[in-house]
Amino acid sequence: MFPCAVKAETSLSSSEYDGIILVGNDLGKLTGPLEVLQGPLKEQEQFDASVAKDGACVAIPFPAGRLIYAPTGPLNRDYDDVRRFADAAVAGVKRALKVGVKRPLLVRAPDNTFPNADLVTLCGALHALYVPVEVREALPEKANKATCLGFFGEAKTVQLAHALESGRYVARDIGGSDPERMAPPRVEEYVRNVFEGTNVTVDVVSDNKRLVKEYPLFSAVDRCAQGVPRHQGRIIYMTYQGTGPIEKTLMLVGKGVTYDTGGADIKAGGVMAGMHRDKCGSAAVAGFMQIISMLQPTNLKVIGTMAMVRNSVGSECYVADEIITSRAGVRVRVGNTDAEGRMAMADVLCHMKEMAVKEVNPHIMTIATLTGHCVLAYGEAYTAIMDNGPARLAGIAQTLQAAGDTVADPFEISSMRREDFDFHAGKDEYSDVLQSNNLPSTRTPRGHQTPSAFLVLSSGLDKYGKDSTTALKYSHLDIAGSSGPFPGMPSGAPIMALTKAFVPQAF
């Protein structure tokens, strides 16, 4: 599964490598053992002034033979952040591959601006070496872009990067694959294979009668796909329990819509393409569980769930105006079948709520590529996080934002407001909650905030707010922007930030 062998290296002169990739922002900072790399670049710069800005590939008197310089650009402006290193590493690896390097040695020029720059640089390089699962399976000869990757740095950094990239590999495999390769039953198969023999247990709900009874909102979305066995829905539970007394319990619910046609409210006008990526929330949950299985943190319990469903269109699809009673006993009127992600997660969230009251220091999260409004509000690089009252009192959003800033996995903080709850309140005597209005989120005021209120109301979490004797921390993460570009590779967000925030001892 992993792209190539990765190891820490202490020498620039090893004959194992056929190219050195140097990531930095100032050739004058090349001191100590790196100073020998300065001469060839300075010579190149004498007749090519673009080297400092655009980088270069030059010959060097080392066994590696080639030096690829990947500049970060400035690092000291108000708006510069550690992503400069990840971006430079990606560019450096791509250029190295283009000139024929198969065994690169990655080097970061000394710079103390950002504490996790080494880790971020290495993770950026590994991201550039990812090969999609469909390619690995269909074309084994193309399964690896490089045969090995060295990193001029500490072994601890390489070990942590290996764990993080293993999780992002799982997240990219599931999130980026086409809707048939990662249809719900095949996601189950993939997840079982990943965690076979590990300390993560996997349980799957696939029986339709049970799904209809215990997860009625999910089943409404799944109803049309039930007629096609290879598309039938799955709810996948993954559980990790660390050694020692449990001090914290993370409970994650991922949106896993393997393909979103929009349902009866069909996505028209050419906007359906790319909807195989609507499963990146569940993909992130599986990826995080992979990281946890490798790091094996003590005193931590993690329950991850994947609500895997296809929002198909046909005679059996659910439609607007239906009233469906959720697992929590809340009567939900459907407003738009293209708001299926919140439907898929709400009953699973309710189940997590039921379990949470028996767990130690629980914190529940939903993770979803939920709204175009999130992308409109924050752009294509940021996860939006919204805390309920108890989570807000605990400063969860601020903790994750600070963690994400250090590992190139940035967050923006939004809020659940009274208007969001008013928006989803039932509009008639028939129903308690309105699932959605009839407009796209991009044309709806507070279009990425209101779904968090729906999830709270439809799951019954509103009974566990800061005014409750059994308050439960809950955060909703919208990764519609941060999940990665299409066309392009999924990012694996937000699992780097989650790991930094909840397993800080690994860093």
C-alpha positions as CSV (number, residue, x, y, z in Angstrom):
1,M,0.0,0.0,0.0
2,F,2.8,2.4,0.9
3,P,4.5,4.2,-2.0
4,C,8.1,3.2,-1.4
5,A,10.6,2.5,1.3
6,V,11.2,5.5,3.5
7,K,14.2,5.9,5.8
8,A,16.2,8.4,7.7
9,E,19.6,9.3,6.2
10,T,22.6,10.9,7.8
11,S,24.8,11.3,4.7
12,L,24.5,13.2,1.5
13,S,27.1,10.9,-0.1
14,S,25.2,7.6,-0.1
15,S,25.2,5.8,-3.5
16,E,21.7,4.6,-2.8
17,Y,20.2,7.8,-4.3
18,D,20.1,9.2,-7.8
19,G,18.9,12.7,-6.9
20,I,18.9,15.1,-4.0
21,I,15.8,17.3,-3.5
22,L,16.6,20.4,-1.5
23,V,13.7,22.3,0.0
24,G,14.5,25.8,1.4
25,N,14.2,29.5,1.0
26,D,17.7,31.0,1.3
27,L,20.8,29.5,-0.2
28,G,22.8,31.4,2.3
29,K,21.4,29.3,5.1
30,L,23.1,26.1,3.7
31,T,25.6,25.5,6.5
32,G,27.4,22.5,7.9
33,P,27.1,19.4,5.7
34,L,24.6,21.2,3.4
35,E,27.1,23.9,2.5
36,V,28.5,21.7,-0.3
37,L,25.2,22.1,-2.1
38,Q,25.5,25.8,-2.3
39,G,28.2,26.1,-4.9
40,P,26.4,24.4,-7.9
41,L,23.3,26.4,-7.2
42,K,25.2,29.7,-6.9
43,E,26.9,29.0,-10.2
44,Q,23.5,28.3,-11.9
45,E,22.1,31.5,-10.4
46,Q,24.9,33.6,-12.1
47,F,23.3,33.1,-15.5
48,D,19.8,32.1,-14.4
49,A,18.4,34.6,-11.9
50,S,15.1,32.6,-11.6
51,V,16.8,29.9,-9.5
52,A,16.0,31.5,-6.2
53,K,12.3,31.8,-7.1
54,D,11.6,28.9,-9.4
55,G,14.2,26.4,-8.5
56,A,16.5,24.4,-10.7
57,C,18.0,21.0,-11.5
58,V,21.8,21.0,-11.5
59,A,24.7,18.5,-11.7
60,I,26.5,17.9,-8.4
61,P,29.8,16.0,-7.6
62,F,27.9,13.4,-5.5
63,P,26.9,9.8,-6.2
64,A,23.3,11.1,-6.5
65,G,24.5,13.2,-9.5
66,R,21.5,15.6,-9.6
67,L,20.3,18.4,-7.2
68,I,16.8,19.6,-7.5
69,Y,16.2,22.8,-5.7
70,A,12.6,23.5,-4.6
71,P,12.3,26.9,-3.0
72,T,9.6,27.7,-0.5
73,G,9.6,31.4,-1.1
74,P,9.4,33.8,1.8
75,L,8.5,32.5,5.2
76,N,8.4,35.6,7.4
77,R,5.4,37.5,6.1
78,D,2.2,37.8,8.1
79,Y,0.4,35.3,5.8
80,D,3.2,32.7,5.4
81,D,2.7,29.4,7.1
82,V,4.2,25.9,7.2
83,R,2.4,24.8,4.0
84,R,5.2,26.6,2.1
85,F,7.3,23.5,2.9
86,A,4.7,21.0,1.9
87,D,4.1,22.8,-1.4
88,A,7.8,23.1,-2.1
89,A,8.3,19.4,-1.4
90,V,5.5,18.4,-3.8
91,A,7.0,20.6,-6.5
92,G,10.4,19.2,-5.8
93,V,9.3,15.6,-6.1
94,K,7.3,16.2,-9.3
95,R,10.4,17.9,-10.9
96,A,12.7,15.1,-9.7
97,L,10.4,12.5,-11.2
98,K,10.2,14.4,-14.5
99,V,14.0,14.4,-14.9
100,G,14.1,10.7,-14.2
101,V,15.0,10.4,-10.5
102,K,13.7,7.2,-9.0
103,R,15.6,7.2,-5.6
104,P,15.4,10.7,-4.2
105,L,17.0,11.9,-1.0
106,L,14.9,14.7,0.5
107,V,16.8,17.5,2.4
108,R,15.3,20.5,4.2
109,A,17.5,23.6,4.5
110,P,17.9,24.8,8.1
111,D,15.1,27.1,9.2
112,N,13.5,27.5,12.6
113,T,10.4,29.4,11.6
114,F,8.0,26.5,12.0
115,P,8.6,23.7,14.6
116,N,7.1,20.8,12.4
117,A,8.7,21.9,9.1
118,D,10.7,18.6,8.8
119,L,7.5,16.5,9.2
120,V,5.5,18.7,6.9
121,T,8.2,18.6,4.2
122,L,8.4,14.8,4.3
123,C,4.6,14.4,4.3
124,G,4.5,16.8,1.3
125,A,6.9,14.6,-0.6
126,L,5.0,11.4,0.3
127,H,1.8,13.0,-1.0
128,A,3.4,13.6,-4.3
129,L,4.4,9.9,-4.5
130,Y,0.9,8.6,-4.0
131,V,-0.4,6.3,-6.7
132,P,-4.2,5.7,-6.9
133,V,-5.5,2.3,-5.9
134,E,-7.1,1.7,-9.3
135,V,-3.7,2.3,-11.0
136,R,-1.9,0.1,-8.5
137,E,-4.4,-2.8,-9.1
138,A,-4.7,-2.5,-12.9
139,L,-1.1,-1.5,-13.7
140,P,1.2,-3.1,-11.2
141,E,4.2,-1.8,-13.1
142,K,3.1,1.7,-12.2
143,A,2.4,1.0,-8.5
144,N,5.4,3.1,-7.4
145,K,6.6,6.4,-8.7
146,A,9.9,5.9,-6.8
147,T,11.6,2.9,-5.4
148,C,12.8,4.5,-2.2
149,L,12.8,7.9,-0.5
150,G,15.5,9.0,1.9
151,F,15.1,11.9,4.3
152,F,18.1,13.8,5.7
153,G,16.8,14.0,9.3
154,E,15.8,12.2,12.4
155,A,14.4,8.7,12.4
156,K,11.5,9.8,14.7
157,T,10.3,12.2,12.0
158,V,10.4,9.4,9.4
159,Q,8.5,7.1,11.7
160,L,5.8,9.6,12.4
161,A,5.5,10.6,8.8
162,H,5.2,6.9,7.9
163,A,2.2,6.6,10.2
164,L,0.6,9.8,9.0
165,E,1.0,9.0,5.4
166,S,-0.3,5.4,5.9
167,G,-3.5,7.1,7.1
168,R,-3.6,9.5,4.3
169,Y,-3.0,6.7,1.9
170,V,-6.2,4.9,3.2
171,A,-8.1,8.2,3.1
172,R,-7.0,8.9,-0.5
173,D,-7.7,5.3,-1.6
174,I,-11.3,5.4,-0.3
175,G,-12.0,9.1,-1.0
176,G,-10.5,9.4,-4.5
177,S,-11.5,6.1,-6.1
178,D,-14.4,5.9,-8.6
179,P,-17.9,5.1,-7.4
180,E,-17.7,1.4,-8.4
181,R,-14.2,0.6,-7.0
182,M,-15.3,2.1,-3.7
183,A,-19.0,1.3,-3.7
184,P,-20.2,0.5,-0.1
185,P,-19.6,-3.3,-0.2
186,R,-16.1,-2.8,-1.6
187,V,-15.3,-0.2,1.0
188,E,-16.2,-2.8,3.6
189,E,-13.9,-5.2,2.0
190,Y,-11.1,-2.7,1.8
191,V,-11.5,-1.6,5.4
192,R,-11.6,-5.2,6.7
193,N,-8.4,-5.9,4.8
194,V,-6.6,-2.8,6.2
195,F,-7.4,-3.6,9.8
196,E,-7.1,-7.4,9.6
197,G,-4.8,-8.5,12.4
198,T,-4.5,-5.0,14.0
199,N,-5.8,-3.6,17.2
200,V,-8.8,-2.0,15.4
201,T,-11.9,-4.1,15.4
202,V,-14.4,-3.8,12.5
203,D,-18.2,-4.4,12.7
204,V,-20.5,-3.8,9.8
205,V,-24.2,-3.3,9.6
206,S,-25.4,-4.4,6.1
207,D,-28.8,-6.2,6.7
208,N,-31.4,-4.0,5.2
209,K,-34.1,-4.8,7.7
210,R,-31.8,-3.7,10.5
211,L,-30.8,-0.6,8.6
212,V,-34.4,0.4,8.1
213,K,-35.2,-0.1,11.7
214,E,-32.2,1.4,13.4
215,Y,-31.1,4.0,10.8
216,P,-34.2,5.2,9.1
217,L,-32.8,8.5,7.7
218,F,-29.8,6.7,6.3
219,S,-32.1,4.0,4.8
220,A,-34.1,6.7,3.0
221,V,-31.1,7.6,1.1
222,D,-30.1,4.0,0.6
223,R,-33.5,2.9,-0.6
224,C,-33.0,3.4,-4.3
225,A,-29.5,1.8,-4.2
226,Q,-30.9,-1.3,-2.4
227,G,-32.1,-2.7,-5.7
228,V,-28.5,-3.0,-7.0
229,P,-26.5,-5.4,-4.8
230,R,-23.1,-3.9,-5.5
231,H,-24.4,-0.4,-4.4
232,Q,-26.2,-1.5,-1.2
233,G,-25.3,0.6,1.9
234,R,-23.0,-0.2,4.8
235,I,-22.5,1.3,8.2
236,I,-19.0,0.4,9.3
237,Y,-17.8,0.7,12.9
238,M,-14.1,0.6,13.8
239,T,-13.0,0.6,17.4
240,Y,-9.6,1.1,19.0
241,Q,-9.0,0.9,22.8
242,G,-5.6,1.9,24.0
243,T,-3.9,0.3,27.0
244,G,-4.2,1.8,30.4
245,P,-7.2,3.6,31.9
246,I,-9.1,5.5,29.3
247,E,-9.0,9.2,29.7
248,K,-10.6,10.4,26.5
249,T,-13.0,8.8,24.0
250,L,-13.2,10.1,20.4
251,M,-16.3,9.2,18.4
252,L,-16.2,10.1,14.7
253,V,-19.0,9.9,12.2
254,G,-18.0,10.2,8.5
255,K,-20.1,11.0,5.5
256,G,-19.5,8.2,3.0
257,V,-21.7,9.1,-0.1
258,T,-20.0,7.0,-2.7
259,Y,-21.9,8.8,-5.5
260,D,-24.3,11.7,-5.2
261,T,-26.6,12.1,-8.2
262,G,-28.7,14.5,-6.1
263,G,-31.4,12.0,-6.0
264,A,-34.8,13.2,-7.2
265,D,-33.5,16.7,-6.9
266,I,-30.9,15.7,-9.5
267,K,-27.7,17.6,-10.0
268,A,-28.3,19.1,-13.4
269,G,-26.2,21.4,-15.5
270,G,-23.0,19.5,-15.5
271,V,-22.4,19.7,-11.7
272,M,-22.6,16.0,-11.0
273,A,-19.0,15.2,-12.1
274,G,-16.7,14.7,-9.1
275,M,-19.4,13.5,-6.8
276,H,-17.5,10.2,-6.2
277,R,-15.5,12.4,-3.8
278,D,-18.5,12.9,-1.5
279,K,-17.2,10.0,0.6
280,C,-14.1,11.8,1.8
281,G,-15.5,12.3,5.3
282,S,-15.7,8.5,5.9
283,A,-12.4,8.1,4.1
284,A,-10.8,10.5,6.6
285,V,-12.3,8.5,9.5
286,A,-10.8,5.3,8.2
287,G,-7.5,7.1,7.6
288,F,-7.4,8.4,11.1
289,M,-8.1,4.9,12.5
290,Q,-5.2,3.7,10.4
291,I,-2.9,6.3,12.1
292,I,-4.2,5.3,15.5
293,S,-3.6,1.6,14.8
294,M,0.0,2.4,14.0
295,L,0.7,4.9,16.8
296,Q,-1.2,2.9,19.4
297,P,-1.7,5.8,21.9
298,T,-2.4,4.8,25.5
299,N,-5.4,6.0,27.6
300,L,-7.4,6.8,24.4
301,K,-10.4,5.1,22.9
302,V,-11.5,5.8,19.4
303,I,-14.8,4.7,17.7
304,G,-14.9,5.6,14.0
305,T,-18.0,5.1,11.9
306,M,-18.4,5.3,8.1
307,A,-21.9,5.9,6.7
308,M,-21.4,4.4,3.3
309,V,-24.3,5.0,0.9
310,R,-25.1,5.9,-2.7
311,N,-27.6,8.6,-3.4
312,S,-29.1,7.1,-6.5
313,V,-32.0,8.3,-8.6
314,G,-34.9,6.1,-9.8
315,S,-38.4,4.8,-8.9
316,E,-37.3,3.9,-5.3
317,C,-35.5,7.1,-4.5
318,Y,-36.7,9.2,-1.6
319,V,-38.3,12.5,-2.4
320,A,-38.9,16.0,-1.0
321,D,-42.0,16.2,1.3
322,E,-41.5,12.7,2.8
323,I,-41.7,12.7,6.6
324,I,-39.3,10.2,8.2
325,T,-38.9,9.5,11.9
326,S,-35.3,9.5,12.9
327,R,-33.6,7.0,15.3
328,A,-34.0,9.7,18.0
329,G,-37.8,9.8,17.4
330,V,-37.7,13.2,15.6
331,R,-40.1,13.6,12.7
332,V,-38.0,15.0,9.7
333,R,-39.6,16.5,6.6
334,V,-37.3,16.1,3.6
335,G,-36.8,19.4,1.8
336,N,-34.2,18.5,-0.8
337,T,-32.9,15.0,-1.6
338,D,-29.5,16.6,-2.5
339,A,-29.0,17.2,1.2
340,E,-28.4,13.5,1.7
341,G,-25.2,13.7,3.6
342,R,-26.8,14.9,6.8
343,M,-29.5,12.2,6.4
344,A,-26.8,9.5,6.1
345,M,-25.0,10.7,9.3
346,A,-27.8,11.7,11.6
347,D,-28.9,8.3,12.9
348,V,-25.3,7.1,13.2
349,L,-24.7,10.3,15.2
350,C,-27.7,9.4,17.4
351,H,-26.2,6.0,18.0
352,M,-22.9,7.6,19.0
353,K,-24.8,9.8,21.4
354,E,-26.4,6.8,23.0
355,M,-23.0,5.2,23.4
356,A,-21.3,8.4,24.5
357,V,-23.2,8.7,27.8
358,K,-21.5,5.5,28.9
359,E,-18.0,6.5,27.7
360,V,-15.2,8.3,29.5
361,N,-14.8,12.0,28.5
362,P,-16.4,11.6,25.1
363,H,-16.2,13.9,22.2
364,I,-18.3,13.3,19.1
365,M,-17.5,14.7,15.7
366,T,-19.1,14.5,12.2
367,I,-16.7,14.9,9.3
368,A,-18.2,15.5,5.8
369,T,-17.8,17.0,2.4
370,L,-21.1,18.6,3.1
371,T,-21.6,22.0,1.5
372,G,-20.5,24.1,-1.4
373,H,-21.1,27.1,0.9
374,C,-18.1,26.0,2.9
375,V,-15.9,26.3,-0.2
376,L,-17.5,29.6,-1.1
377,A,-16.9,31.0,2.5
378,Y,-13.4,29.7,3.1
379,G,-11.9,28.6,-0.1
380,E,-10.4,25.2,-1.1
381,A,-7.9,24.6,1.6
382,Y,-9.7,24.9,4.9
383,T,-11.8,22.7,7.2
384,A,-14.7,24.6,8.8
385,I,-15.4,23.5,12.4
386,M,-18.5,24.3,14.4
387,D,-18.8,23.4,18.2
388,N,-21.9,22.9,20.2
389,G,-22.0,24.5,23.6
390,P,-20.0,21.9,25.6
391,A,-17.4,21.6,22.9
392,R,-17.1,25.4,22.7
393,L,-16.6,25.7,26.5
394,A,-13.8,23.1,26.1
395,G,-12.2,25.2,23.3
396,I,-12.2,22.3,20.9
397,A,-12.3,24.4,17.7
398,Q,-9.4,26.6,18.9
399,T,-7.4,23.4,19.8
400,L,-7.9,21.9,16.4
401,Q,-7.2,25.2,14.6
402,A,-3.9,25.6,16.5
403,A,-3.0,21.9,15.8
404,G,-3.8,22.2,12.1
405,D,-1.7,25.3,11.8
406,T,1.4,23.5,12.9
407,V,1.0,20.5,10.5
408,A,-0.3,22.2,7.3
409,D,-3.9,21.1,7.9
410,P,-5.6,24.4,8.5
411,F,-9.0,25.1,10.0
412,E,-11.4,28.0,10.0
413,I,-13.8,28.4,13.0
414,S,-17.6,28.8,12.4
415,S,-20.4,28.8,14.9
416,M,-23.8,27.3,15.5
417,R,-26.2,30.1,16.0
418,R,-29.8,30.4,17.0
419,E,-30.7,31.3,13.4
420,D,-29.5,27.9,12.3
421,F,-31.8,26.1,14.7
422,D,-34.7,28.3,13.8
423,F,-34.0,27.6,10.1
424,H,-34.4,23.8,10.7
425,A,-37.3,23.9,13.0
426,G,-40.5,22.2,11.7
427,K,-42.6,24.6,9.6
428,D,-45.9,22.7,10.1
429,E,-47.8,20.4,12.5
430,Y,-46.6,17.4,10.6
431,S,-42.9,17.5,11.4
432,D,-40.5,18.5,14.1
433,V,-37.5,19.3,11.9
434,L,-37.0,20.5,8.3
435,Q,-34.1,18.7,6.6
436,S,-33.3,21.5,4.2
437,N,-34.6,24.4,2.2
438,N,-35.0,24.1,-1.6
439,L,-31.9,26.0,-2.6
440,P,-28.3,25.0,-3.0
441,S,-26.2,25.7,0.1
442,T,-24.3,28.3,-2.0
443,R,-27.5,30.3,-2.3
444,T,-28.5,29.9,1.3
445,P,-27.4,32.3,4.1
446,R,-25.3,30.5,6.6
447,G,-25.3,27.6,4.2
448,H,-22.5,25.6,5.8
449,Q,-23.5,26.4,9.4
450,T,-27.2,25.4,9.3
451,P,-26.5,21.6,8.7
452,S,-24.8,21.4,12.0
453,A,-28.0,22.4,13.7
454,F,-30.0,19.8,11.7
455,L,-27.6,17.1,12.9
456,V,-28.0,18.2,16.5
457,L,-31.8,18.4,16.3
458,S,-32.4,15.2,14.3
459,S,-30.1,13.1,16.4
460,G,-31.4,14.3,19.7
461,L,-28.1,15.9,20.7
462,D,-30.0,19.1,21.6
463,K,-30.9,17.3,24.8
464,Y,-27.2,17.1,25.7
465,G,-26.1,20.7,25.5
466,K,-24.5,22.9,28.1
467,D,-27.8,23.2,29.9
468,S,-28.0,19.4,30.3
469,T,-26.9,17.3,33.3
470,T,-25.3,15.0,30.8
471,A,-23.5,17.5,28.5
472,L,-21.8,16.0,25.4
473,K,-19.1,17.7,23.4
474,Y,-19.9,17.7,19.7
475,S,-18.1,19.3,16.7
476,H,-19.1,19.3,13.1
477,L,-16.3,19.5,10.5
478,D,-17.1,20.5,6.9
479,I,-14.2,19.4,4.7
480,A,-15.8,20.2,1.3
481,G,-12.9,22.6,0.6
482,S,-10.0,20.9,2.4
483,S,-10.6,17.4,1.1
484,G,-8.6,18.2,-2.0
485,P,-9.0,19.4,-5.6
486,F,-10.9,17.7,-8.4
487,P,-9.5,16.8,-10.8
488,G,-6.6,16.0,-8.5
489,M,-5.7,14.0,-5.4
490,P,-7.6,14.0,-2.2
491,S,-5.7,15.6,0.7
492,G,-6.6,13.3,3.6
493,A,-7.7,16.3,5.6
494,P,-8.3,16.7,8.5
495,I,-6.5,13.7,9.9
496,M,-3.1,15.4,10.3
497,A,-4.7,18.0,12.6
498,L,-6.8,15.4,14.5
499,T,-3.6,13.4,15.2
500,K,-1.7,16.5,16.4
501,A,-4.6,17.6,18.6
502,F,-5.5,14.2,20.2
503,V,-2.2,12.3,20.0
504,P,0.3,15.1,20.8
505,Q,2.8,12.8,22.4
506,A,3.6,11.3,19.0
507,F,5.0,14.7,17.8
